[in-house]
Amino acid sequence: MTHPTLSQPQTRSPLDQLNTATAATAVRLLLCCCASRRWAERIARHRPYPDVEALLAAADEASYDLTTADLREALAGEPDAHPTGDEPPVGALAAHTALRAAHGAYERKFGHAFLCCLDGLAAEERLDHVLAGIRTRLDNDVDEEWAVTAEELRRLARGRLGRLATRGS
């Protein structure tokens, strides 16, 4: 007779899979959330996490400790696609032209891509949110914008990590 627990398929949560992955695999997965190697290694080193909230708290703490070099590394690893997702096609050409121009102005002034966390926004709100964010943030000085960018990166990494730990890679 087969043992009942062995005959049934066991499913592990994405968090369990992250907790038990090899260090190299965990770091590789975490780098998809934030491209700072120090951030990813720190989170991987402190496994296992009892729950997603503990993991997210550790990610926040690691994000707050990013050095300028860590932040530059993370920014360099951000996807080239601008974070607007699936905008509705109405007025898309004019809006995308404005978005490209705004991104160009931002990158010329600050020397890095514009980051903006869009978690929780409906697809039809994203483009306007990004355009408004760029316009507002272009008025920041370099130090102020660096702090805003670090916070946006923390929010992006937290959202990505939360999705990784609840839905898997």
C-alpha positions in Angstrom: 0.0 0.0 0.0 1.2 3.4 -0.9 1.6 6.1 1.7 -1.2 8.6 1.2 1.0 11.7 1.2 3.4 10.2 -1.3 0.7 9.2 -3.8 -0.8 12.8 -4.1 1.1 15.4 -6.0 2.6 18.0 -3.7 2.4 21.6 -4.8 4.7 24.1 -3.2 4.0 27.8 -3.2 6.3 30.1 -5.2 7.6 31.5 -1.8 8.5 27.9 -0.8 10.3 27.4 -4.1 12.2 30.7 -3.6 13.1 29.7 -0.1 14.4 26.3 -1.1 16.1 27.3 -4.4 19.9 27.2 -4.6 21.5 30.5 -3.8 22.4 31.0 -7.5 18.9 30.3 -8.6 17.4 32.6 -6.0 19.8 35.4 -6.9 18.9 35.0 -10.6 15.2 35.2 -9.8 15.7 38.2 -7.5 17.7 40.0 -10.1 14.6 40.0 -12.3 12.9 42.1 -9.6 15.8 44.5 -9.0 19.1 44.3 -11.0 21.3 45.2 -8.1 23.4 42.2 -7.3 24.0 43.3 -3.7 20.2 43.6 -3.2 19.5 40.2 -4.7 22.3 38.5 -2.8 21.2 40.1 0.5 17.6 38.9 0.1 18.8 35.4 -1.0 21.2 35.2 2.0 18.4 35.8 4.6 16.1 33.0 3.4 13.9 31.3 4.4 11.1 33.8 4.8 8.1 32.7 6.8 5.6 34.6 4.6 5.4 37.1 1.7 5.2 40.1 4.0 8.5 39.2 5.7 10.1 38.8 2.3 8.7 42.2 1.2 9.9 43.8 4.4 13.4 42.4 3.8 13.2 43.8 0.2 12.3 47.2 1.5 15.1 47.2 4.0 17.6 46.2 1.3 16.2 48.8 -1.1 16.7 51.6 1.5 20.4 50.4 1.9 21.2 50.7 -1.8 24.4 52.7 -2.5 24.7 55.0 -5.4 26.6 52.3 -7.3 23.9 49.8 -6.5 21.2 52.1 -7.7 23.2 52.8 -10.9 23.5 49.0 -11.4 19.8 48.5 -10.9 18.9 51.3 -13.3 21.2 49.9 -16.0 19.4 46.6 -15.7 15.9 48.0 -16.1 14.0 47.0 -19.2 14.4 49.4 -22.2 10.6 49.5 -22.7 8.9 52.4 -21.1 6.5 51.4 -18.3 3.2 52.2 -19.9 1.9 48.7 -20.6 -1.1 48.3 -22.9 -2.5 51.8 -23.6 -5.7 52.1 -25.5 -5.2 53.0 -29.1 -7.2 56.2 -29.0 -4.8 59.1 -29.5 -1.9 56.7 -29.2 0.3 58.3 -31.8 0.3 61.8 -30.3 0.6 60.4 -26.8 3.5 58.2 -27.7 5.3 61.1 -29.5 4.9 63.2 -26.4 6.1 60.3 -24.2 9.2 59.8 -26.4 10.0 63.5 -26.2 9.4 63.6 -22.4 11.6 60.5 -21.9 14.4 62.1 -24.0 14.3 65.3 -22.0 14.3 63.4 -18.7 17.3 61.2 -19.8 19.2 64.2 -21.0 18.7 66.0 -17.7 19.3 63.1 -15.3 21.4 60.7 -17.3 19.2 57.6 -16.7 15.9 56.2 -17.7 12.7 57.4 -16.0 11.3 54.9 -13.5 7.7 55.0 -12.4 5.8 52.3 -10.6 2.4 51.8 -12.1 1.2 49.0 -9.8 -2.5 49.5 -9.1 -3.2 51.8 -12.1 -5.6 50.8 -14.8 -4.1 50.4 -18.3 -6.0 53.5 -19.5 -4.5 55.6 -16.7 -0.8 54.6 -17.2 0.2 56.8 -20.1 -1.2 60.0 -18.5 0.4 59.1 -15.2 3.8 58.6 -16.8 3.6 61.8 -18.8 2.5 63.8 -15.7 5.2 62.2 -13.6 7.9 63.1 -16.1 6.7 66.7 -16.4 6.6 67.1 -12.6 9.9 65.4 -12.0 11.8 67.3 -14.6 11.5 70.3 -12.2 13.5 68.3 -9.5 17.2 68.9 -9.0 19.5 66.0 -9.5 19.7 65.0 -5.8 15.9 65.2 -5.3 15.3 63.2 -8.4 17.9 60.6 -7.3 15.9 60.1 -4.1 12.6 59.8 -6.0 14.1 57.4 -8.5 15.4 55.2 -5.6 11.9 55.1 -4.1 10.3 54.3 -7.5 12.9 51.4 -7.9 12.0 50.2 -4.4 8.3 50.2 -5.3 8.9 48.4 -8.6 11.1 45.8 -7.0 8.6 45.2 -4.2 5.8 44.7 -6.7 7.8 42.4 -8.9 9.0 40.4 -5.8 5.4 40.2 -4.5 4.3 38.7 -7.8 7.2 36.3 -7.9 6.5 35.1 -4.4 2.8 34.6 -4.9 2.5 33.6 -8.6 6.0 32.3 -9.4 8.3 33.3 -12.2 
